[in-house]
């Protein structure tokens, strides 16, 4: 089979491309490299010992995308491409709506014209918003609280509407929580542009000396140690989840939402302690005021993924920290280290 991976040069995309190549799939990557590096794909090919096809392209360039479909016998799509910084989405909402929704509509239009109707969409737990329950299950109402989350929820609805137009569409909406870690080789990993928006890459940059300290946003939450609790899932488990979703697509004419998470939460201080243990370095930190809208605790109910796909997370937080440190210590400036 030939799988098109949009945003395949990014963090989760590159790990999924690696998993696909190792499974024997042919892979075509489309990425505009606005928040990623071509170096990641070079390293993926090195690790897989197999080639991939790459087109530097914005999905909103519909004629260019049609050329990609013309050139390759694409049988399914994994759709990662999109802007993903929550704070930036609040500051520039039109950029997020235009890019994330516009690129998805363009992709769907081309897929439909070429008769390619198997799709795994990279959604997010942000679609749940400030849910009343700490354990988040797929049947909960969606209530995103920022433009980024809104784009994910809107694309989910578009995909449901598209799936309902005919029996050919088979779509999985994967809502994952907090991907962390890196490939155990240390050759590919998370390389955020600018200030990291997520906890673990920020900790890693402090450990490697790129940042002076970690700011902890509040230590007075209703949790055992006062810091926020989230579900941290190893990126390799997330990648495996995408392959499992491709193998177990829902019935034709449907789109199904499925959580990818570990089913348990870890606090900020627990993540810091795990990273200190993995790296052998102390992480300077300072408690600052809470951020508006942050939840005390949230984690996935991962039962549906086990039921539908036979998938569950197998890697631990300690594994993720060890792999993230191996990546960051070998690549202190990320992929720019190779330049």
HELIX and SHEET records of a PDB file:
HELIX    1   1 UNK A   11  UNK A   23  1                                  13    
HELIX    2   2 UNK A   38  UNK A   48  1                                  11    
HELIX    3   3 UNK A   62  UNK A   71  1                                  10    
HELIX    4   4 UNK A   86  UNK A   91  1                                   6    
HELIX    5   5 UNK A   93  UNK A   96  1                                   4    
HELIX    6   6 UNK A   97  UNK A  101  3                                   5    
HELIX    7   7 UNK A  102  UNK A  113  1                                  12    
HELIX    8   8 UNK A  125  UNK A  128  5                                   4    
HELIX    9   9 UNK A  147  UNK A  163  1                                  17    
HELIX   10  10 UNK A  199  UNK A  207  1                                   9    
HELIX   11  11 UNK A  235  UNK A  247  1                                  13    
HELIX   12  12 UNK A  268  UNK A  279  1                                  12    
HELIX   13  13 UNK A  303  UNK A  309  1                                   7    
HELIX   14  14 UNK A  317  UNK A  330  1                                  14    
HELIX   15  15 UNK A  334  UNK A  338  5                                   5    
SHEET    1   A 7 UNK A  53  UNK A  56  0                                        
SHEET    2   A 7 UNK A  26  UNK A  31  1                                        
SHEET    3   A 7 UNK A   2  UNK A   6  1                                        
SHEET    4   A 7 UNK A  76  UNK A  79  1                                        
SHEET    5   A 7 UNK A 118  UNK A 124  1                                        
SHEET    6   A 7 UNK A 170  UNK A 176  1                                        
SHEET    7   A 7 UNK A 254  UNK A 260  1                                        
SHEET    1   B 2 UNK A 135  UNK A 136  0                                        
SHEET    2   B 2 UNK A 299  UNK A 300  1                                        
SHEET    1   C 2 UNK A 178  UNK A 180  0                                        
SHEET    2   C 2 UNK A 232  UNK A 234  1                                        
SHEET    1   D 2 UNK A 214  UNK A 217  0                                        
SHEET    2   D 2 UNK A 285  UNK A 288  1                                        
SHEET    1   E 2 UNK A 229  UNK A 230  0                                        
SHEET    2   E 2 UNK A 266  UNK A 267 -1                                        
END                                                                             
